[in-house]
Amino acid sequence: MQKKLLLSIDEQVYSGLLRVVGRGKISHFIEELIRPLVTGDALDDAYKTMAADRQREEEALAWSNALIGDVKNETR
């Protein structure tokens, strides 16, 4: 469901939006910029993408396992 929102922005910002994004596309442009900041979807998607990368996961596991040896040998 869509909701209407009235925003007040600087005239230069509005002119820039018209020039860069175009009339009739500003709402979608702003929504796409703001959505990851307020829904958390972007972070979840990023973690899913990282987890699906098998090579990256193997490298991360090897790196973290190597750290265990460093901690074991530390003096207190």
Secondary structure, DSSP 4 states (H G I P E B T S, - for coil): ----------HHHHHHHHHHT-TT-HHHHHHHHHHHHHH-HHHHHHHHHHHH-HHHHHHHHHHHHHHHHHHHT---
